Amino acid sequence: QVQLVESGGGLVQAGGSLRLSCVASGHTFSRYAMGWFRQAPGKEREFVAAITWSGSSTDHADSVKGRFTISRDNAKNTVYLQMNSLKPEDTAVYYCAASGSKWYTAQRPLEYDYWGQGTQVTVSS
C-alpha cells in the first residue's frame, strides 16, 4: 500500500507559477513510476505528466508542454509538478498517482495503482 499526499495548490493569477508536491509513504518510492492528472468540474480526469522510477524519462501532455515540468527526488519520496505560465484553463483538482510499471510513463488513469486526495489549483484571468 502506498499513501500519497499532494500539496502546493492554491489561487494564482494567469501567467503565474505554482509548484505541486506529492509525498509518498508506505512502500519503496523508487518501485513506482509517478504521474500527475487533473480533473475540472464536469470533465473527465486527464493526463498531465508522468515520470519513470529513476527520472530518466518523462512525458507531458501537449496542453502543458513547455509550461509544466515533472520531476522527482527519490531520497525525499517526492514527485513535483512545476507549473509556469498558468492559464485559466489549467484550473482543476490535481492528483498524483503511482504506477507499479516503473519503467513506463503511463497516460491512462487505469494504469495507476494508487492515488492521492488531490489539491485544488485555481487560475484567475
C-alpha positions as CSV (number, residue, x, y, z in Angstrom):
1,Q,0.0,0.0,0.0
2,V,1.2,3.5,-0.9
3,Q,-0.1,6.7,0.6
4,L,0.2,9.8,-1.5
5,V,-0.3,13.4,-0.2
6,E,-0.4,16.4,-2.5
7,S,0.3,19.9,-1.5
8,G,1.1,23.3,-3.1
9,G,-2.2,24.1,-4.8
10,G,-3.9,27.5,-4.5
11,L,-5.2,30.6,-6.2
12,V,-2.9,32.3,-8.7
13,Q,-3.3,34.9,-11.5
14,A,-2.9,34.0,-15.1
15,G,0.8,33.9,-16.1
16,G,1.8,33.0,-12.6
17,S,3.5,29.8,-11.2
18,L,2.9,27.1,-8.7
19,R,4.8,24.0,-7.7
20,L,2.9,21.0,-6.6
21,S,4.5,18.3,-4.4
22,C,3.4,14.8,-3.7
23,V,4.9,12.9,-0.8
24,A,4.7,9.1,-0.8
25,S,4.8,6.7,2.1
26,G,4.3,3.0,2.7
27,H,6.4,1.3,0.0
28,T,9.7,2.0,-1.6
29,F,9.1,5.1,-3.7
30,S,11.6,4.1,-6.4
31,R,9.4,1.0,-7.2
32,Y,6.9,3.2,-8.9
33,A,6.6,5.5,-11.9
34,M,4.6,8.6,-10.9
35,G,2.1,10.7,-12.7
36,W,0.1,13.9,-12.4
37,F,-3.5,14.1,-13.6
38,R,-6.2,16.8,-13.3
39,Q,-9.9,17.0,-13.3
40,A,-12.0,20.1,-13.9
41,P,-15.7,20.2,-12.9
42,G,-17.9,18.3,-15.3
43,K,-14.8,16.9,-17.2
44,E,-13.0,13.6,-17.2
45,R,-9.7,13.1,-15.4
46,E,-6.9,13.9,-17.8
47,F,-3.2,13.1,-18.0
48,V,-0.8,15.9,-17.3
49,A,2.7,14.4,-16.9
50,A,4.5,11.2,-15.9
51,I,8.0,10.2,-14.9
52,T,9.7,6.8,-14.7
53,W,11.1,5.5,-11.4
54,S,14.6,6.9,-12.0
55,G,13.5,10.1,-13.5
56,S,15.3,9.3,-16.8
57,S,12.2,9.5,-18.8
58,T,9.3,12.0,-18.7
59,D,6.2,12.7,-20.7
60,H,3.9,15.7,-20.7
61,A,0.5,16.3,-22.2
62,D,0.6,18.6,-25.3
63,S,-1.6,21.1,-23.5
64,V,1.2,21.7,-20.8
65,K,4.4,21.1,-22.8
66,G,6.8,24.0,-22.4
67,R,4.9,25.2,-19.3
68,F,4.9,22.3,-16.8
69,T,7.7,20.1,-15.7
70,I,7.5,16.9,-13.7
71,S,10.5,15.8,-11.6
72,R,11.2,13.5,-8.6
73,D,13.5,13.2,-5.7
74,N,13.7,9.5,-4.6
75,A,15.6,10.4,-1.5
76,K,12.7,12.5,-0.3
77,N,10.0,10.2,-1.7
78,T,8.6,13.2,-3.5
79,V,7.4,14.0,-7.0
80,Y,6.9,17.6,-8.2
81,L,5.0,19.4,-10.8
82,Q,6.4,22.8,-11.6
83,M,3.7,24.9,-13.4
84,N,4.6,28.1,-15.1
85,S,2.7,30.5,-17.4
86,L,-0.6,29.2,-15.9
87,K,-3.8,29.8,-17.8
88,P,-7.4,29.8,-16.5
89,E,-8.0,26.5,-18.4
90,D,-5.4,24.9,-16.0
91,T,-8.0,25.3,-13.2
92,A,-8.7,21.8,-11.8
93,V,-8.1,19.5,-9.0
94,Y,-4.6,18.0,-9.5
95,Y,-3.9,14.4,-8.4
96,C,-0.7,12.5,-8.2
97,A,-0.6,8.7,-8.8
98,A,1.8,5.8,-8.5
99,S,2.1,3.0,-11.1
100,G,3.9,-0.3,-10.5
101,S,5.0,-0.3,-14.1
102,K,8.0,1.7,-13.1
103,W,9.8,1.8,-16.5
104,Y,6.8,3.3,-18.3
105,T,5.3,6.8,-18.4
106,A,1.6,5.7,-18.4
107,Q,-1.0,8.1,-19.5
108,R,-4.2,6.3,-18.7
109,P,-5.7,6.6,-15.1
110,L,-6.4,2.8,-15.2
111,E,-2.7,2.1,-15.3
112,Y,-2.1,3.7,-11.9
113,D,-2.4,1.7,-8.7
114,Y,-2.5,4.4,-6.0
115,W,-3.9,8.0,-5.9
116,G,-3.7,11.0,-3.7
117,Q,-6.6,13.0,-2.5
118,G,-6.0,15.9,-4.8
119,T,-5.1,19.6,-4.5
120,Q,-7.1,22.5,-6.0
121,V,-5.4,24.8,-8.5
122,T,-7.4,27.9,-9.5
123,V,-6.1,30.3,-12.1
124,S,-7.8,33.7,-12.3
125,S,-7.9,35.7,-15.5
